[in-house]
């Protein structure tokens, strides 16, 4: 009897470890939406930029990323890409990941499935025309999603991506506040939200100038979102 109980206990403990490792290897999700990579991916993190392309801010960010050998993921608004297809092509040529952020940045969570599909497909078409690439990732505007948004994105072959760390750069958050927020919040597998299309007097670029070399010095490796998620497989 004692031998049986001992064997059962060993089996039970090993089972717990097995279950724990499965969850550790999977990216944190809610309602089928991905918020980060797995902590088991090592010190890999992903920079993401929403709302572009911008006629000059995006190129300035691209040059900074080149300086430090960083690849990022750009969640592109189709209507902006329509005006600046050459910048979308430049993002692709420099090795960055192109992702879909809808056509008009409308609130998709209150739309019908047909309207949601139209927003995503039209943006896809514009991005593909500019770069030859069809995005595999989708981020709903403002991170606002519904069951229909996730369903339609999935039907179109896309993973719905939110973020782990929100810099609030679009809200003219001071540079040092952005920097401190990222420093204290970042961890293995983090997806960090910035914007390459912002209003005047935002501090995105200045914060990136500090954060990129700092995080590299801390041993973090910047990868695209798809590369980050591939670490879970």
C-alpha positions in Angstrom: 0.0 0.0 0.0 2.8 2.4 0.9 4.5 1.6 -2.4 1.3 2.3 -4.3 0.9 5.6 -2.5 4.5 6.6 -3.2 4.1 5.7 -6.9 0.9 7.6 -7.1 2.4 10.7 -5.4 5.4 10.7 -7.9 3.0 10.3 -10.8 0.8 13.2 -9.5 3.8 15.5 -9.0 5.2 14.8 -12.5 1.8 15.4 -14.0 1.6 18.8 -12.4 5.0 19.7 -13.9 3.9 18.5 -17.3 0.7 20.6 -17.1 2.7 23.6 -15.9 5.2 23.3 -18.8 2.4 23.2 -21.3 0.9 26.5 -20.0 4.3 28.1 -19.8 5.0 27.3 -23.4 1.7 28.8 -24.6 1.3 32.6 -25.2 -1.0 34.3 -22.8 -4.4 34.5 -24.4 -7.9 35.6 -23.6 -10.9 35.0 -25.9 -8.5 33.8 -28.6 -6.6 37.0 -28.5 -2.8 37.1 -27.9 -1.4 39.6 -25.5 2.2 38.5 -25.3 4.7 35.7 -26.1 5.5 33.0 -23.7 7.8 33.7 -20.7 9.7 30.6 -21.8 10.8 32.3 -25.0 13.9 33.8 -23.2 14.6 37.5 -23.2 12.8 38.1 -26.5 10.4 41.1 -26.9 8.6 42.7 -29.8 8.3 46.4 -30.7 5.0 47.2 -32.4 3.9 50.5 -34.1 0.3 51.3 -34.8 -1.6 53.7 -37.1 1.1 54.4 -39.8 2.5 55.0 -42.2 3.3 58.7 -41.4 4.9 60.8 -44.1 8.1 61.5 -42.1 7.8 60.0 -38.6 7.8 56.4 -39.8 11.0 56.9 -41.9 12.7 58.5 -38.9 11.7 55.5 -36.7 12.9 53.1 -39.5 16.3 54.8 -39.5 16.6 54.5 -35.7 15.7 50.8 -35.8 18.3 50.3 -38.5 20.9 52.0 -36.3 20.4 49.3 -33.6 19.7 46.3 -35.9 16.1 46.0 -34.6 13.2 44.5 -36.5 9.7 45.6 -35.5 6.1 44.9 -36.5 4.0 47.7 -38.0 0.2 47.5 -37.7 -0.8 49.5 -40.7 -4.0 51.5 -41.4 -5.1 50.9 -44.9 -6.2 54.5 -45.6 -2.8 55.8 -44.5 -1.0 53.2 -46.6 -3.1 54.4 -49.6 -1.5 57.8 -49.3 2.0 56.5 -48.6 2.5 53.1 -50.3 6.2 53.9 -50.8 6.7 53.9 -47.0 4.9 50.5 -46.7 7.3 49.2 -49.3 10.2 50.6 -47.4 9.2 48.9 -44.2 9.1 45.6 -46.0 12.4 46.2 -47.8 14.1 46.8 -44.5 12.9 43.5 -43.1 10.1 44.6 -40.8 6.8 42.7 -40.4 3.7 44.3 -41.9 0.4 43.7 -40.1 -3.2 44.8 -40.5 -4.8 47.5 -38.3 -8.0 47.9 -40.4 -8.7 50.3 -43.2 -10.2 53.3 -41.4 -9.4 52.8 -37.7 -13.1 52.5 -37.0 -14.5 50.9 -33.9 -14.8 47.3 -35.3 -16.3 45.9 -32.1 -19.7 47.5 -32.9 -19.7 46.5 -36.6 -21.3 43.6 -38.3 -19.2 40.7 -39.5 -19.6 41.9 -43.1 -18.3 45.4 -42.2 -15.4 44.0 -40.2 -14.4 41.8 -43.0 -14.5 44.7 -45.4 -12.2 46.8 -43.2 -9.6 44.0 -42.9 -9.8 42.8 -46.5 -9.5 46.4 -47.9 -6.4 47.1 -45.8 -4.9 43.8 -46.8 -5.4 44.6 -50.5 -3.7 48.0 -50.1 -0.7 46.6 -48.1 -0.3 43.8 -50.5 -0.3 46.1 -53.5 2.4 48.3 -51.9 4.6 45.5 -50.7 3.7 42.2 -52.2 3.0 40.9 -48.6 -0.4 39.8 -47.2 -0.4 40.4 -43.4 -0.9 37.4 -41.1 -1.5 39.4 -38.0 -4.3 41.8 -37.1 -4.7 44.3 -34.3 -8.2 46.0 -33.9 -8.1 49.8 -33.5 -7.6 50.9 -29.9 -7.4 47.2 -28.9 -11.2 47.0 -28.9 -12.4 43.6 -30.0 -15.5 41.5 -29.9 -16.3 37.9 -30.6 -17.1 38.9 -34.2 -13.9 40.7 -34.7 -11.8 37.7 -33.5 -14.0 35.3 -35.5 -13.7 37.3 -38.8 -9.9 37.8 -38.4 -9.5 34.1 -37.8 -11.5 33.3 -40.9 -9.2 35.5 -42.9 -6.2 33.6 -41.5 -5.1 36.2 -39.0 -4.1 36.0 -35.4 -5.5 38.9 -33.3 -2.7 40.6 -31.4 -3.1 43.1 -28.5 -0.1 44.1 -26.3 1.6 43.6 -23.0 3.0 47.1 -22.4 1.1 50.2 -23.5 3.4 53.3 -23.7 0.5 55.7 -24.1 2.8 57.7 -26.4 -0.1 58.9 -28.5 -1.4 60.9 -25.4 1.7 63.1 -25.3 3.0 61.1 -22.4 6.4 62.7 -21.3 9.5 60.9 -22.5 10.7 59.9 -19.1 7.3 58.5 -18.1 7.3 56.3 -21.2 10.8 55.1 -20.5 10.1 54.3 -16.8 6.9 52.5 -17.7 8.6 50.3 -20.2 11.6 49.6 -18.0 9.4 48.5 -15.0 6.8 46.6 -17.1 8.9 44.7 -19.7 9.5 41.0 -19.3 10.3 38.0 -21.5 7.7 37.8 -24.3 6.4 41.3 -24.0 4.7 43.0 -26.9 5.3 46.7 -26.6 2.8 49.2 -28.1 4.1 52.4 -29.7 2.7 54.5 -32.6 4.4 55.8 -35.7 1.6 58.0 -36.6 1.0 60.5 -33.8 0.0 64.1 -33.3 2.5 66.9 -32.8 4.5 67.1 -29.6 4.5 63.4 -28.8 7.7 61.8 -27.5 7.8 58.4 -29.2 11.1 58.9 -31.0 12.9 60.4 -28.0 11.7 57.5 -25.8 12.9 54.9 -28.3 16.3 56.6 -28.5 16.7 55.8 -24.8 14.9 52.5 -24.5 16.3 50.5 -27.4 20.0 50.6 -26.4 18.9 50.3 -22.7 16.9 47.1 -23.3 19.6 45.6 -25.5 22.1 46.3 -22.7 19.8 44.4 -20.3 20.0 41.4 -22.7 16.7 41.7 -24.5 16.5 40.7 -28.1 14.0 42.5 -30.3 12.1 40.3 -32.7 8.9 40.6 -34.8 5.6 39.5 -33.3 5.5 36.4 -35.6 9.0 35.5 -34.5 8.1 35.9 -30.9 5.1 33.7 -31.2 7.1 31.1 -33.2 9.2 30.6 -30.0 6.1 29.0 -28.5 6.1 26.1 -31.0 
